[in-house]
Amino acid sequence: MATLWSKRYAQRTGRVSSSTIRELLKLTEKGDVISFAGGLPAPEVFPVAEFQTACHKVLEEMGPKALQYGTTEGYRPLREMIVRHMARYKINVSVDNVLITAGSQQALDLIGKLLINPGDRLLVEEPTYLGALQAFNMYQAEYVTVPIDDDGLRTDLLEEALRAGPKFMYILPNFQNPGGVTLSLSRRMELIALAERYGVPIIEDDPYGQLRYEGEHIKPLVVLDSERPGCDDGGRYSGNVIYLSTFSKTLAPGLRLGWVVAPEEVISKLVQLKQGTDLHTSTFTQIVAYEVARGGFLDKHVRKIRQVYRERRDVMLAALERYFPPGVRWTHPQGGLFLWVTLPEWVNTTQILPHAIEEKVAYVPGTDFFASGGGYNTMRLNFSNARPEMIEEGIRRLGRVLATQLEAEKQVA
Ligand SMILES: Cc1ncc(COP(=O)(O)O)c(C=O)c1O
């Protein structure tokens, strides 16, 4: 029934609805369900003691500054540290190319606010990060989708999609969420060339780039783009890519600290929009995170996280081999937090989820990650959050559920 309030909601909220899957997955947060559904980092690796020390130090040495309003661009020493850190990955930009945000999620929202008019088409991978679709939907975006395979975005299908005139492309080159796949160097180069040829800019979302467990680092799109002639303006970046990253997976997601790298003109616009949103990201959190991360701690900590997650990934891959029924395929992520499972086409993972939860194991059905529908026979599994022995047990349970359901559906068919 329409209430006084609901009759007044803005039109753009019409596409926001509560999802039955989300409601179902809420049930898995308590009790003894082994959940591969969330995208949560391992709580055991949060550097709690380091934060405790840093909070104390910051309050003692610069309490009033840390508790005061700050600039919208962000705490300068933190931005300078990010610039130094990124330079090691060959992302050579100036501090004026960097804006601190309340996680990458806020950056996605600000980008939507800056670039999307109602009805604008965006080119996204299929599947893609659900949180980005949620942010962009709020600005009434429409989508042109390009599928991914084991080497990431299918660049052989890109030109046709670009002819549909998308406003921008939203791309996840490293250990894609949800697909777990990585865009190859040759495809990255092709993508950069096509972006330039068709005049379509790229949003490169890279929360997981530092969490590589095997294989060689591949240059980010922003680097390949800055290597185009005329793009690197004496250390100031002025190209076709907006690059996003975050401390959520390397320090802790509860900090809500991410950053945007973009040409200065774009940063100035984003700063104006962010002022209207939250004035600035928490001064206290930025200063504390800077104190924790500086002096080499972040590198040391990332090395530790890589070890923990590599082990969990390997345990999950081995358990999948052991317990999953024939006819099921999955990706082999070289990093990140997720892998992607594809079942026979006639299987519906949304319908199987309640059976899995009954057996006390959970996953996310893949369909929500598809901007143009489909993906009913897919699911995303997270391997960072559960301990190795729980991963083994959870995959054993899920394998049993899938085998039973596949057998039952085969008989009906
Ligand atoms: C691809 C992608 N982008 C953005 C985010 C949001 O991260 P943050 O915690 O920095 O807001 C996530 C979180 O899981 C993600 O997977």
Ligand as a Chemical Component Dictionary entry (heavy atoms), coordinates in Angstrom:
data_LIG
# 
_chem_comp.id                   LIG 
_chem_comp.type                 NON-POLYMER 
_chem_comp.pdbx_formal_charge   0 
_chem_comp.three_letter_code    LIG 
# 
loop_
_chem_comp_atom.comp_id 
_chem_comp_atom.atom_id 
_chem_comp_atom.alt_atom_id 
_chem_comp_atom.type_symbol 
_chem_comp_atom.charge 
_chem_comp_atom.model_Cartn_x 
_chem_comp_atom.model_Cartn_y 
_chem_comp_atom.model_Cartn_z 
_chem_comp_atom.pdbx_ordinal 
LIG C1 C1 C 0 35.079 -4.651 -7.401 1  
LIG C2 C2 C 0 34.781 -3.905 -6.157 2  
LIG N1 N1 N 0 34.714 -2.572 -6.195 3  
LIG C3 C3 C 0 34.459 -1.855 -5.101 4  
LIG C4 C4 C 0 34.247 -2.471 -3.880 5  
LIG C5 C5 C 0 33.927 -1.619 -2.686 6  
LIG O1 O1 O 0 35.013 -1.612 -1.804 7  
LIG P1 P1 P 0 35.140 -0.563 -0.639 8  
LIG O2 O2 O 0 35.119 -1.369 0.621  9  
LIG O3 O3 O 0 36.464 0.093  -0.857 10 
LIG O4 O4 O 0 34.026 0.393  -0.705 11 
LIG C6 C6 C 0 34.322 -3.864 -3.783 12 
LIG C7 C7 C 0 34.075 -4.537 -2.521 13 
LIG O5 O5 O 0 34.011 -5.720 -2.377 14 
LIG C8 C8 C 0 34.598 -4.601 -4.962 15 
LIG O6 O6 O 0 34.682 -5.927 -4.966 16 
# 
loop_
_chem_comp_bond.comp_id 
_chem_comp_bond.atom_id_1 
_chem_comp_bond.atom_id_2 
_chem_comp_bond.value_order 
_chem_comp_bond.pdbx_ordinal 
LIG C1 C2 SING 1  
LIG C2 N1 SING 2  
LIG C2 C8 DOUB 3  
LIG N1 C3 DOUB 4  
LIG C3 C4 SING 5  
LIG C4 C5 SING 6  
LIG C4 C6 DOUB 7  
LIG C5 O1 SING 8  
LIG O1 P1 SING 9  
LIG P1 O2 DOUB 10 
LIG P1 O3 SING 11 
LIG P1 O4 SING 12 
LIG C6 C7 SING 13 
LIG C6 C8 SING 14 
LIG C7 O5 DOUB 15 
LIG C8 O6 SING 16 
# 
